[in-house]
Structure formats: C-alpha cells, structure tokens
Amino acid sequence: MNDPRPQYERAAEQFAGLLKTVTPDRLGDPTPCSEYDVRALLSHVVGGAHRIADVGEGGEATATPLTMDGVADEGWSAAYDEARHRFAGAWADDARLGQEVTMPWGRVPGAAAVGGFVMETVAHTWDLSKALGHPLPLDQSLAEAVLPAAQAMLPADRRGGEVPFEAVREAPADADAYARLAAWLGREV
C-alpha cells in the first residue's frame, strides 16, 4: 500500500502557496470548474480538507459539509492552514491508512480516501491557478502522479451518471500534466 500522505501534504502546500496570492477583489472571479467562482472554490477545498481530517479522526465523510462557510475575505489562508493542521494530526498514525473508512463512494481503506483528496487538491489547484492567471509555477509531478488515478476512477464512458464530471476534453498536444488532468476532468484548457 502506497502512503499518500506525503503527496497530499505536497499538494496542500502548493495550494496554500497559491492561496496566498488571492486578494479579496478576486473572490468573485470565475474558475474553470463551472460550478464555482474563486470564493466557492476556496470554500470547497477548505471544506474538503476538513472532511478528510474528520475521516482521519474516525468520522464519516458524509457527515461533514464539503464547504466551509463564514470565512472572512482575508481569512482563507488561515482557514486552510487550520484544516491542513487537522489533517496532519488525524492521519499521523500509519495504521489509519489500512483501516476502512466511509466515503461518499463507499467503504475504502484510509489510504484510498486520502488518495482521493490528493487528486481533488491537485485538480482544484489548477482551477485556482487558471482563474488567477497562473501566478506561480505548479509542481508537474503531482499532476503526473494523479492523472492515471483520475483516468481509472473517472472513466470517460460514464460521465454524467455516476461520474459527475463533464465529458473528457481534448488537451493540446503540448499540454502540461495539469492541463491534461483538467481536460480529463472536463475542464476547458
């Protein structure tokens, strides 16, 4: 069993760095994830980080909201740092990775649950980066690592039903790993 925690921590660190570039005047800007503007995307990512921390603490994912409401415009970095800190404590015990946890998609080993949130964090990092005009370089190895998992877990032939993503889009031939991941997830790149 691979340990996804270091990858999650790298992905979360990258997202946190990008988050520090967000100014309050950008919170209403659109993102490539059609259901979110920047504020809603941040709410979703911070809520997701709390959700995976709750799961690590023994809770069920479906009992935790997937959004974080009530965060002040200047408070998103602090809110995300709090969630990242909770994650680190909740998943500190190696044994937790092999224990079954309840996620919206079923009961899975803890490592699979954390792996799902690695993919979520990496994908939404690209969404935020694109919305902000790509202010920082992104760690391509993170997107390279999650792309095969996204392709396996989110097959192109089941979009719109049990896989709630738009149709796979064609990525340009020279697309980097993030753009290929975004295209697989149905984003316009």
C-alpha positions as CSV (number, residue, x, y, z in Angstrom):
1,M,0.0,0.0,0.0
2,N,1.4,3.4,-1.0
3,D,1.3,6.1,1.6
4,P,-0.5,9.1,0.0
5,R,0.1,11.5,3.0
6,P,3.4,13.0,1.7
7,Q,1.7,13.6,-1.7
8,Y,-1.3,15.2,0.0
9,E,0.9,17.4,2.1
10,R,2.9,18.5,-1.0
11,A,-0.4,19.2,-2.9
12,A,-1.8,21.1,0.1
13,E,1.4,23.1,0.5
14,Q,1.2,24.1,-3.2
15,F,-2.4,25.0,-2.9
16,A,-1.6,27.1,0.3
17,G,1.1,29.0,-1.6
18,L,-1.3,29.8,-4.4
19,L,-4.0,30.7,-2.0
20,K,-1.7,33.4,-0.5
21,T,-1.9,35.2,-3.9
22,V,-5.7,35.5,-3.8
23,T,-6.8,39.0,-2.9
24,P,-10.4,39.8,-1.8
25,D,-11.2,41.5,-5.2
26,R,-10.6,38.2,-6.9
27,L,-13.0,36.1,-4.9
28,G,-15.9,36.6,-7.3
29,D,-13.8,35.7,-10.4
30,P,-14.9,32.6,-12.4
31,T,-12.9,29.4,-12.3
32,P,-12.7,26.6,-14.9
33,C,-14.8,24.5,-12.6
34,S,-18.1,25.8,-13.8
35,E,-20.0,25.5,-10.6
36,Y,-17.5,27.7,-8.6
37,D,-16.2,31.2,-8.5
38,V,-13.0,31.7,-6.6
39,R,-14.7,32.1,-3.2
40,A,-16.9,29.0,-3.7
41,L,-13.8,27.0,-4.9
42,L,-11.9,28.0,-1.7
43,S,-14.9,27.1,0.4
44,H,-15.0,23.7,-1.3
45,V,-11.2,23.0,-0.9
46,V,-11.1,24.1,2.7
47,G,-14.3,22.1,3.4
48,G,-12.8,19.1,1.7
49,A,-9.6,19.4,3.8
50,H,-11.7,19.4,7.0
51,R,-13.7,16.4,5.6
52,I,-10.6,14.3,5.1
53,A,-9.4,15.3,8.5
54,D,-12.7,14.3,10.0
55,V,-12.4,10.9,8.3
56,G,-9.0,10.5,9.8
57,E,-10.4,11.3,13.2
58,G,-12.9,8.5,12.8
59,G,-15.9,10.4,11.3
60,E,-17.8,9.6,8.2
61,A,-17.2,11.8,5.2
62,T,-20.9,12.3,4.5
63,A,-21.4,13.8,8.0
64,T,-19.0,16.6,7.2
65,P,-20.0,19.5,4.9
66,L,-18.0,19.8,1.7
67,T,-17.9,23.5,2.1
68,M,-16.6,26.0,4.6
69,D,-18.9,28.9,5.1
70,G,-18.4,32.1,7.2
71,V,-14.7,32.7,6.3
72,A,-13.8,36.4,6.0
73,D,-12.4,37.5,2.7
74,E,-8.9,37.8,4.2
75,G,-9.2,34.6,6.2
76,W,-8.9,31.9,3.6
77,S,-5.2,31.1,4.1
78,A,-5.7,30.8,7.9
79,A,-8.8,28.6,7.4
80,Y,-6.9,26.3,5.0
81,D,-3.9,26.1,7.3
82,E,-6.1,25.1,10.2
83,A,-7.6,22.3,8.0
84,R,-4.1,21.1,6.9
85,H,-3.0,21.0,10.5
86,R,-6.0,18.9,11.4
87,F,-5.2,16.5,8.5
88,A,-1.7,16.0,9.8
89,G,-2.8,15.1,13.3
90,A,-5.8,13.0,12.1
91,W,-3.6,10.8,9.8
92,A,-0.4,10.7,11.8
93,D,-0.9,7.0,12.8
94,D,0.3,4.8,9.9
95,A,-2.3,2.1,10.9
96,R,-5.1,4.5,9.9
97,L,-4.2,4.1,6.2
98,G,-5.2,0.4,6.3
99,Q,-8.4,0.9,8.2
100,E,-11.7,1.0,6.4
101,V,-13.3,4.4,6.3
102,T,-16.7,5.6,5.0
103,M,-16.6,7.9,2.0
104,P,-19.5,9.1,-0.3
105,W,-18.4,6.5,-2.8
106,G,-18.3,3.6,-0.3
107,R,-16.1,2.0,2.3
108,V,-12.4,2.1,1.3
109,P,-9.0,1.8,3.1
110,G,-7.9,5.1,4.6
111,A,-5.1,5.3,2.0
112,A,-7.6,5.3,-0.8
113,A,-9.6,8.1,0.9
114,V,-6.5,10.3,1.3
115,G,-5.5,9.5,-2.3
116,G,-8.9,10.8,-3.5
117,F,-8.2,14.1,-1.7
118,V,-4.8,14.3,-3.3
119,M,-6.5,14.2,-6.7
120,E,-9.1,16.7,-5.5
121,T,-6.5,19.1,-4.2
122,V,-4.3,18.9,-7.3
123,A,-7.2,19.4,-9.7
124,H,-8.6,22.4,-7.8
125,T,-5.1,23.8,-7.6
126,W,-5.1,24.1,-11.4
127,D,-8.6,25.6,-11.3
128,L,-7.5,28.3,-8.9
129,S,-4.2,28.8,-10.8
130,K,-6.0,29.3,-14.1
131,A,-8.6,31.6,-12.5
132,L,-5.7,33.8,-11.2
133,G,-3.8,33.8,-14.5
134,H,-1.2,31.2,-13.3
135,P,0.7,33.4,-10.9
136,L,3.0,30.6,-9.7
137,P,4.6,27.5,-11.4
138,L,2.9,24.3,-10.4
139,D,4.6,21.0,-9.5
140,Q,4.1,18.9,-12.6
141,S,5.0,15.7,-10.8
142,L,1.8,16.0,-8.6
143,A,-0.4,16.1,-11.7
144,E,1.6,13.4,-13.4
145,A,1.0,11.2,-10.3
146,V,-2.8,11.7,-10.1
147,L,-3.7,11.6,-13.8
148,P,-3.6,7.8,-14.1
149,A,-5.8,7.5,-10.9
150,A,-8.2,10.1,-12.4
151,Q,-8.4,8.1,-15.6
152,A,-9.1,4.9,-13.8
153,M,-11.6,6.2,-11.2
154,L,-13.4,8.6,-13.5
155,P,-13.9,6.7,-16.8
156,A,-14.8,8.7,-19.9
157,D,-17.7,6.4,-20.8
158,R,-19.7,7.0,-17.6
159,R,-19.7,10.8,-17.4
160,G,-22.9,12.5,-16.3
161,G,-24.3,9.4,-14.5
162,E,-22.4,8.0,-11.5
163,V,-19.3,10.1,-12.6
164,P,-20.4,13.7,-12.1
165,F,-17.9,15.3,-14.5
166,E,-18.3,16.9,-17.9
167,A,-17.2,14.9,-20.9
168,V,-13.4,14.5,-21.3
169,R,-12.0,17.2,-23.5
170,E,-9.1,17.1,-25.8
171,A,-5.9,18.5,-24.4
172,P,-3.5,20.3,-26.7
173,A,-0.6,18.1,-27.9
174,D,1.9,20.3,-25.9
175,A,-0.3,20.4,-22.8
176,D,1.5,20.0,-19.4
177,A,0.3,17.5,-16.8
178,Y,-2.1,19.9,-15.2
179,A,-3.8,20.7,-18.5
180,R,-4.1,17.0,-19.3
181,L,-5.7,16.3,-15.9
182,A,-8.0,19.3,-16.3
183,A,-9.1,18.1,-19.8
184,W,-9.7,14.6,-18.4
185,L,-11.9,16.2,-15.7
186,G,-13.9,18.0,-18.4
187,R,-12.3,21.5,-18.0
188,E,-11.7,23.7,-21.0
189,V,-7.9,24.1,-21.2
